[in-house]
Amino acid sequence: MPPIDLSSYRTVQLSKRGAVLTATLSNPGKKNAFFPAMGADLDRLWRDVDYDDDVRVVVLTGEGDAFCAGLDLSYLSGGQGTGQRNRRKGQTKGIRTRIYDMLDCETPIISKVRGPAYGLGVNICLAADIVVASENAVFCDSHVHNGIAAGDGGVALFPFLIGFHRAKEALMLGRRIPAARAEEIGLINHCVPDDELDRFVDEMADEFAEGAPLAISWTKLSVNALLKQMVVGAFETSVAYDVLSLETDDVTEGSRAFLEKRAPHFEGK
């Protein structure tokens, strides 16, 4: 198969260093918040990566001082997908495959995190095989702050990383978890000083790139097969509630409150 076309991606900047591919989420001015075009790029990235035999490891990161601030709420604040019956074919599939595609990607993925990894962003981050963060990074599944049920993968990932009680506190209250604490409780692999982050990740990426690619890939897939088997029911349920909650007035209120920089007033409607 031909090598991945680095110039064909619009919202994910791609660069190669030998066998290491760096994929940088890019939404300037919005802390790399997720929006539909970024979803389209990520939907094909993991397949393109596996078809390129020259890529042995992917470093997933964010542009500037943020990993990903979550969903770009400007797509919700105007009533798009909120308080309305606007179900469409493929709506839940996109949520599921965003995580499963990373778990099924045969190429190892390292998340390199600076600043916020929030909402959908934190779950994309945690779906990687290794997570390395700067000491200034913060992890938060913030769905509930916007009136949305946690359904972008947090229910599938958090309980098995940090235990059920910690996961429920993190997801039900939208707790912010600083990088040092995230390392302590097992949410991430490593927290390092900011000025050491690039070198640390480069060295780990090189270790993957120099290893036996098939043995590494098939080991990853075996571990993730167990994870998927254990979480599929809960993940499907959470996706359904996520989509259902998008039709509530609380989501419109939460999104507008965020954009207006005020506390939301939820009414459970």
C-alpha positions in Angstrom: 0.0 0.0 0.0 1.2 3.6 -0.6 2.5 5.6 2.3 0.1 7.9 4.2 -0.6 11.2 2.4 0.5 13.7 5.1 -1.0 16.6 3.2 -4.5 15.2 2.8 -5.5 15.9 6.4 -7.0 19.3 7.3 -7.5 19.3 11.1 -4.9 16.8 12.1 -1.3 17.9 11.2 0.9 14.9 10.3 4.6 14.7 10.3 7.1 11.8 10.1 10.4 11.2 11.9 11.7 7.9 10.6 9.1 5.3 11.6 7.4 7.7 14.1 4.3 9.5 12.9 3.1 12.5 14.9 -0.6 13.4 14.6 -1.4 16.9 16.0 -5.0 17.9 16.7 -5.4 21.4 15.4 -8.3 23.8 16.0 -6.5 27.1 16.6 -7.9 29.5 19.1 -10.2 26.8 20.7 -7.7 24.6 22.5 -8.1 22.0 19.7 -11.8 21.5 20.5 -13.3 18.7 18.5 -15.6 19.5 15.6 -17.0 17.5 12.6 -14.0 18.0 10.3 -11.6 16.7 12.9 -13.8 13.7 13.4 -13.6 12.9 9.7 -9.8 13.1 9.8 -9.6 10.8 12.8 -12.0 8.4 11.3 -9.6 7.6 8.5 -6.3 8.2 10.3 -6.1 4.9 12.1 -6.9 2.9 8.9 -4.3 4.9 6.9 -1.7 4.3 9.6 -2.1 0.6 9.5 -1.8 0.5 5.7 1.5 2.3 5.9 4.2 -0.3 6.8 6.8 2.4 7.3 4.8 3.8 10.4 5.6 1.7 13.5 4.2 4.1 16.2 1.9 7.1 16.3 2.3 10.1 18.7 -1.0 11.7 19.2 -0.9 15.3 20.6 -2.5 18.7 20.4 -1.3 21.9 18.9 0.1 24.5 21.3 -0.7 24.4 25.0 -3.7 22.0 24.9 -4.4 18.5 24.0 -8.2 18.8 23.3 -10.7 20.8 25.2 -13.6 18.5 24.2 -16.4 19.1 21.8 -16.6 22.6 20.2 -19.8 23.7 22.0 -20.6 26.3 19.4 -22.0 23.4 17.5 -24.5 22.8 20.3 -25.3 26.2 21.6 -27.4 27.2 18.6 -29.7 24.3 19.1 -28.0 21.9 16.7 -28.6 18.5 18.2 -30.2 19.9 21.4 -33.7 19.9 22.6 -34.8 18.5 19.2 -35.7 15.2 17.8 -32.9 15.0 15.2 -31.8 11.4 15.3 -30.0 10.3 12.2 -28.4 7.1 10.8 -24.9 6.6 12.0 -25.1 9.0 14.9 -24.2 6.4 17.6 -21.8 4.6 15.3 -19.5 7.6 15.1 -19.3 7.8 18.9 -18.4 4.1 19.2 -15.9 3.8 16.4 -14.0 6.8 17.5 -12.7 4.8 20.5 -12.9 1.3 18.9 -10.8 2.4 15.9 -8.0 3.3 18.2 -8.3 0.1 20.2 -8.3 -1.9 16.9 -5.4 0.1 15.3 -2.5 -2.4 15.0 0.0 0.4 15.3 0.9 1.4 18.9 -0.3 4.9 19.9 1.2 7.2 22.4 -0.8 10.2 23.7 1.5 13.2 24.5 -0.5 15.6 26.6 -0.1 19.3 27.5 -2.8 21.4 29.1 -6.5 20.3 29.1 -7.7 16.9 27.9 -11.4 17.4 28.5 -14.7 15.7 27.4 -14.3 13.8 24.2 -10.7 14.9 24.2 -9.8 13.0 27.4 -11.3 9.8 26.0 -9.5 10.0 22.7 -6.4 10.5 24.8 -7.0 7.6 27.1 -7.8 5.2 24.2 -4.1 5.3 23.3 -1.8 2.5 24.5 0.5 4.8 26.5 -0.3 8.2 27.9 2.5 10.6 28.9 1.6 14.0 30.2 3.3 17.3 31.2 2.9 18.3 34.8 0.6 21.1 33.6 -1.9 18.7 32.0 -5.4 18.2 33.4 -7.8 15.3 32.6 -11.5 15.7 32.9 -14.5 13.9 31.4 -16.6 17.1 31.6 -19.8 15.9 29.9 -22.1 16.4 33.0 -21.0 20.0 33.3 -22.9 20.6 30.0 -25.8 18.4 30.8 -24.6 15.5 28.7 -24.4 11.9 29.9 -20.8 10.6 29.8 -20.9 8.6 26.5 -17.7 9.2 24.5 -15.8 6.4 26.0 -15.3 7.4 29.6 -17.6 4.7 30.9 -15.6 2.2 28.9 -12.2 3.4 30.0 -12.2 5.1 33.4 -13.5 2.2 35.6 -10.8 -0.2 34.3 -8.0 2.4 34.7 -8.8 3.8 38.1 -11.5 1.6 39.7 -15.2 1.9 39.8 -15.6 4.3 42.8 -13.0 6.7 41.5 -14.5 6.4 38.0 -18.0 7.3 39.2 -16.8 10.3 41.1 -14.8 11.5 38.1 -17.6 10.9 35.6 -20.7 11.8 37.6 -19.2 15.0 39.0 -16.9 15.9 36.1 -13.8 16.0 38.4 -10.6 17.7 37.1 -7.6 15.4 37.6 -4.2 17.0 37.5 -1.5 15.0 35.7 0.4 14.1 38.9 -2.7 12.7 40.5 -3.6 11.0 37.2 -0.3 9.1 37.3 -0.7 8.3 41.0 -4.1 6.6 40.5 -3.2 4.9 37.2 -5.2 7.0 34.8 -2.0 7.7 32.8 1.4 6.1 32.5 3.7 9.0 33.2 3.7 12.6 34.4 7.0 14.5 33.6 8.2 18.1 33.8 7.0 20.1 30.8 10.5 20.7 29.5 11.2 17.0 29.5 8.0 15.8 27.8 9.1 15.9 24.2 12.4 14.0 24.9 10.6 11.5 27.0 8.0 10.7 24.4 10.6 10.7 21.6 12.6 8.1 23.4 9.6 5.9 24.1 8.4 6.2 20.5 11.9 5.2 19.3 11.7 2.1 21.6 8.4 1.1 19.9 9.8 1.8 16.5 12.9 -0.3 17.0 10.9 -3.2 18.5 9.4 -6.2 16.7 6.4 -4.7 15.0 4.2 -7.7 14.6 4.8 -8.9 18.2 4.0 -5.5 19.6 0.9 -5.1 17.4 -0.6 -8.5 18.2 0.1 -8.0 21.9 -1.8 -4.8 21.8 -4.8 -6.4 20.0 -4.9 -9.2 22.5 -5.0 -6.9 25.6 -7.6 -4.7 23.9 -9.8 -7.7 23.0 -10.1 -8.3 26.7 -11.0 -4.7 27.3 -13.6 -4.6 24.6 -15.2 -7.8 25.8 -15.5 -6.4 29.3 -16.9 -3.0 28.4 -19.1 -3.5 25.4 -22.4 -3.5 27.3 -21.7 -0.5 29.4 -20.3 1.4 26.4 -23.3 0.8 24.3 -25.6 1.9 27.2 -23.6 5.1 27.7 -23.7 5.9 24.0 -27.5 5.6 24.0 -27.8 7.9 27.0 -25.3 10.4 25.5 -27.5 10.7 22.4 -30.7 10.8 24.4 -29.3 13.6 26.6 -28.4 15.7 23.6 -32.2 16.2 23.1 -32.7 17.9 26.4 -33.0 21.6 27.3 -30.2 21.1 29.8 -27.7 20.6 27.1 -28.6 23.8 25.4 -28.4 25.6 28.7 -25.1 24.0 29.6 -23.5 24.9 26.2 -24.8 28.5 26.3 -23.6 28.9 29.9 -20.1 27.7 28.9 -19.9 30.1 26.0 -21.2 32.9 28.1 -18.8 32.1 31.0 -21.5 31.7 33.6 -22.8 28.9 35.8 -25.5 26.8 34.2 -29.0 26.5 35.6 -30.1 22.9 35.0 -33.8 22.0 35.4 -33.7 18.3 34.4 -35.7 18.9 31.2 
